[in-house]
Amino acid sequence: MKALFMYDYGKENFDKIRNLGYEIKVVDENHFDKESLDYDSDVLCCYNPFENLDIEKFTNLKLIQLSSIGFDFVPKEKLISMNIPLAHNKGGYSIPMGEWIVLNILQLAKNSRGFIEKQQEKRWKMDLGIMEITGKNIVFLGTGTIAKEGAKRLQGFDVNIIGVNTKGREAEFFHKVYPIEKVEEVIEIADFLVMVLPSTEKTESFMDEKKFNLMKKEAFFINVSRGKVVDEKALFNALKNQAIKGAALDVFESEPLSKENPLWDLKNIYITPHNSWISQMKDERRFNLIYENLKRLKEGKELLNIVDLDRGY
């Protein structure tokens, strides 16, 4: 079998793949000649090269293995018509993203931005408005692997960990989980509202003006999912008009966030450049999944993290 990699995982790792019986070709996803690609490859391991290649030329593909959790950029209809399985990196970045969620809950509660500004100004002044998170309601919109790792890391903080998922099914590390039809009731009680829903047609602009208006004025909003699940204009208005107290955003409708975007000018917001998934372990975890799936493909076993393209997750 042939495997086309669009990221260099190093000789040692590639030797492991070769030992499984694969012939490997490596190209740079950001710089490649689409006319000279190995279109007879059996496996394509990539992030998002789909705008620059013709997927229909891959007549032998048995698997597309993404390095990302998100897959809203793939040519879904073509993959369905060609019957090509798509696997994503579900769980591969959940640990650092869970840590990121806890970081931002604490930054918002303790007003880290205010203290950094004072330090830069060499100004010694206490902030008497600092809050603690003990007893607060931390609401996760979604109870998947990212939410689970965040909830797991909040266990020692004496907070109420509440989740929302499709059916209200129980989830590990959550004290209570509600079905999606109860989402508005749950939003009303949230002290911290964490967006971790996947980006699908059903979740586009899920957090809209109505839902932001349901939040407490003292509540905070955190988004580590996708920018499209939030109506960015409605969020901006909620922050500007202090309908909510603050937000921490790692993802946006359009990335990179333009310098003209008014979100930059708000004082009650933390902006990071889609960075929550980064850690020193990212390549190792990503390669381990790729290796396992290529091994399973060779052995004819069930593959991990296969996406249901019809359902969108």
C-alpha positions in Angstrom: 0.0 0.0 0.0 1.0 3.6 -0.6 0.7 6.4 2.0 0.9 10.0 1.0 1.9 12.2 4.0 1.6 16.0 3.9 3.6 16.5 7.1 7.1 15.2 8.0 6.9 13.0 11.1 10.6 12.2 10.9 12.6 9.2 9.8 12.1 7.1 12.9 8.3 7.4 12.7 8.2 6.8 9.0 10.3 3.7 9.4 7.6 2.3 11.7 5.1 2.9 9.0 7.3 1.3 6.4 7.6 -1.7 8.7 3.9 -2.1 8.4 4.3 -2.6 4.7 3.6 0.9 3.4 5.5 2.8 0.7 5.7 6.4 1.8 5.7 9.7 -0.1 6.1 13.0 1.8 5.1 16.4 0.4 4.7 19.8 2.1 1.0 20.5 2.4 1.6 24.2 1.8 3.9 23.8 -1.2 3.2 21.0 -3.6 2.7 20.5 -7.3 -0.8 19.0 -7.6 -0.1 17.6 -11.0 2.7 15.4 -9.7 1.1 14.0 -6.6 0.8 10.2 -6.1 -2.9 10.0 -6.9 -2.7 6.2 -6.8 -2.1 6.4 -3.0 -4.1 4.2 -0.7 -3.9 6.6 2.3 -3.8 10.4 2.5 -2.5 11.8 5.8 -3.1 15.6 5.9 -4.7 18.6 7.4 -6.4 20.7 4.7 -5.0 20.5 1.2 -8.4 20.1 -0.4 -8.6 23.5 -2.1 -5.4 22.7 -4.0 -5.9 19.2 -5.1 -8.4 17.2 -7.0 -9.7 14.6 -4.6 -11.5 12.7 -7.4 -8.1 11.8 -8.9 -7.4 9.6 -5.9 -9.0 6.5 -7.3 -7.5 4.0 -4.8 -8.1 5.9 -1.5 -9.1 3.7 1.4 -8.6 6.3 4.1 -8.1 10.0 4.6 -6.5 10.6 8.0 -6.8 14.2 9.2 -4.4 15.6 11.7 -7.2 17.9 13.0 -10.3 17.4 15.1 -12.3 19.7 12.9 -13.3 18.6 9.4 -15.8 21.2 8.2 -13.4 22.1 5.3 -13.4 18.6 3.6 -15.3 18.1 0.3 -18.0 16.1 2.1 -20.2 15.3 -0.8 -17.3 14.0 -2.9 -16.1 11.8 -0.1 -19.5 10.3 0.3 -20.0 9.7 -3.4 -16.5 8.1 -3.6 -17.1 6.1 -0.4 -13.8 7.2 1.1 -13.6 6.8 5.0 -12.5 10.0 6.8 -10.8 9.8 10.2 -10.1 12.8 12.3 -7.9 13.4 15.4 -10.6 13.2 17.9 -9.1 13.3 21.4 -5.6 14.1 20.1 -5.7 17.7 21.3 -8.2 17.4 24.2 -5.7 17.4 27.0 -4.1 20.8 26.2 -7.5 22.2 25.3 -8.9 21.0 28.6 -6.1 22.8 30.4 -6.7 25.9 28.2 -10.4 25.9 29.4 -9.3 25.9 33.0 -6.7 28.6 32.4 -9.3 30.9 30.9 -11.9 30.3 33.6 -9.3 31.3 36.2 -7.9 34.2 34.1 -11.4 35.6 33.8 -12.3 35.1 37.4 -9.0 36.6 38.7 -8.8 39.4 36.1 -5.3 38.5 35.0 -5.4 41.1 32.2 -5.9 43.9 34.7 -2.9 42.8 36.7 -0.7 42.5 33.6 -1.6 46.0 32.6 -0.8 47.3 36.0 2.6 45.5 35.9 3.4 47.0 32.6 2.5 50.5 34.0 4.5 49.7 37.3 1.3 50.6 39.2 0.6 49.0 42.6 -3.1 48.8 43.1 -5.3 46.1 44.5 -8.3 44.8 42.7 -11.1 44.3 45.2 -13.5 42.8 42.6 -11.7 39.5 42.2 -14.0 36.5 42.5 -13.5 32.8 43.3 -15.0 30.0 41.3 -16.0 27.8 44.2 -19.7 27.0 43.9 -20.0 28.4 40.4 -21.9 26.7 37.6 -19.5 25.8 34.8 -21.7 24.9 31.8 -20.2 23.1 28.8 -22.1 23.2 25.5 -21.1 19.7 24.3 -19.7 16.8 26.4 -17.2 15.3 23.9 -13.5 14.6 24.5 -12.5 18.3 24.9 -15.3 19.0 27.4 -14.5 15.8 29.3 -10.8 16.8 29.7 -11.9 20.3 30.9 -14.4 18.8 33.3 -11.9 16.3 34.6 -9.4 19.1 35.5 -12.1 21.1 37.3 -12.9 18.3 39.8 -10.9 19.9 42.6 -12.4 23.3 42.4 -15.7 22.6 44.1 -17.7 23.9 41.1 -20.9 22.5 39.6 -20.0 21.0 36.2 -23.0 20.9 33.9 -23.2 19.6 30.3 -25.5 19.9 27.4 -25.6 17.2 24.7 -28.1 15.9 22.1 -30.0 13.5 24.4 -29.0 14.5 27.8 -27.0 11.3 28.2 -24.7 11.1 31.2 -21.0 11.9 30.8 -18.0 11.2 32.9 -16.9 14.1 35.2 -20.2 15.9 34.8 -22.5 16.4 37.7 -25.6 16.9 35.5 -26.2 16.7 31.8 -29.2 18.2 30.0 -30.6 17.5 26.5 -30.2 20.2 23.8 -33.8 21.3 24.0 -33.1 22.5 27.6 -30.1 24.6 26.5 -31.8 28.0 27.1 -32.6 27.0 30.7 -29.1 25.9 31.3 -27.5 29.0 29.7 -29.5 31.1 32.2 -27.8 29.5 35.2 -24.2 29.5 33.8 -21.5 31.5 35.5 -19.0 30.3 32.9 -20.4 29.1 29.5 -17.9 27.0 27.6 -18.5 26.3 23.9 -17.3 23.0 22.7 -20.0 22.0 20.2 -18.7 20.8 16.8 -19.2 23.0 13.7 -22.0 21.6 11.7 -24.9 23.0 9.7 -27.1 22.7 12.8 -24.7 24.5 15.1 -23.9 27.5 12.8 -24.4 30.7 14.9 -25.7 28.5 17.7 -24.8 31.2 20.2 -26.9 34.0 18.8 -28.3 37.3 20.2 -31.1 35.6 22.0 -28.8 33.1 23.8 -26.3 35.8 24.8 -29.2 37.8 26.3 -30.2 34.9 28.4 -26.8 34.8 30.1 -26.2 36.5 33.5 -24.6 39.9 33.4 -21.9 38.5 35.6 -21.3 35.5 33.4 -18.3 34.7 31.2 -18.2 33.0 27.7 -15.3 30.8 26.5 -15.0 29.4 22.9 -12.5 26.8 21.9 -14.7 25.1 19.3 -15.1 26.9 16.0 -15.8 30.5 15.2 -18.8 29.6 13.1 -20.8 28.3 16.1 -21.0 31.8 17.4 -22.7 34.9 15.9 -19.7 37.1 16.3 -21.6 40.4 16.0 -24.0 39.3 18.7 -21.1 38.4 20.9 -19.4 41.7 20.3 -22.6 43.6 21.2 -23.0 41.5 24.4 -19.4 42.3 25.4 -19.5 46.0 24.4 -22.8 46.6 26.2 -21.7 44.6 29.2 -24.7 42.2 28.8 -22.0 39.6 29.9 -19.0 40.3 32.0 -16.3 38.9 29.7 -15.1 36.3 27.2 -12.0 34.2 26.2 -11.9 33.4 22.5 -9.5 31.1 20.7 -11.5 30.7 17.5 -13.2 33.2 15.2 -15.5 33.3 12.2 -12.6 34.4 10.0 -9.0 33.6 10.8 -6.6 35.1 11.2 -8.6 37.8 13.0 -8.2 41.0 11.0 -6.7 44.0 12.6 -9.9 45.9 11.8 -12.1 43.5 13.8 -13.6 45.5 16.7 -13.1 42.6 19.1 -9.5 43.6 19.5 -10.5 46.9 21.1 -12.6 45.4 23.9 -11.1 45.4 27.4 -13.2 42.5 28.8 -11.9 39.9 26.4 -8.9 37.5 26.0 -8.0 36.8 22.4 -5.6 34.0 21.4 -4.7 32.8 17.9 -6.4 29.4 17.7 -3.7 28.2 20.1 -5.5 26.0 22.6 -4.6 22.7 21.0 -0.8 23.3 21.0 1.5 21.4 23.3 4.8 19.6 23.2 2.9 16.3 22.9 0.8 17.2 19.8 3.0 15.5 17.2 3.5 12.3 19.3 -0.3 11.9 19.9 -1.1 12.7 16.3 1.4 10.2 15.0 0.2 7.4 17.4 -3.3 7.7 16.0 -2.0 7.6 12.4 0.1 4.6 13.1 -2.7 2.7 14.8 -5.1 3.4 12.0 -2.7 2.4 9.3 -1.9 -0.8 11.2 -5.6 -1.5 11.5 -6.2 -0.8 7.8 -3.5 -3.3 6.9 -5.0 -5.9 9.2 -8.6 -5.3 8.0 -9.7 -4.2 11.5 -12.1 -1.4 12.5 -10.6 2.0 12.1 -10.6 4.7 14.9 -12.3 8.1 14.8 -14.2 7.5 11.6 -16.5 10.5 10.9 -20.1 10.0 10.0 -20.2 12.5 7.2 -24.0 12.4 6.9 -24.4 13.3 10.5 -21.5 15.8 10.6 -19.6 14.3 13.5 
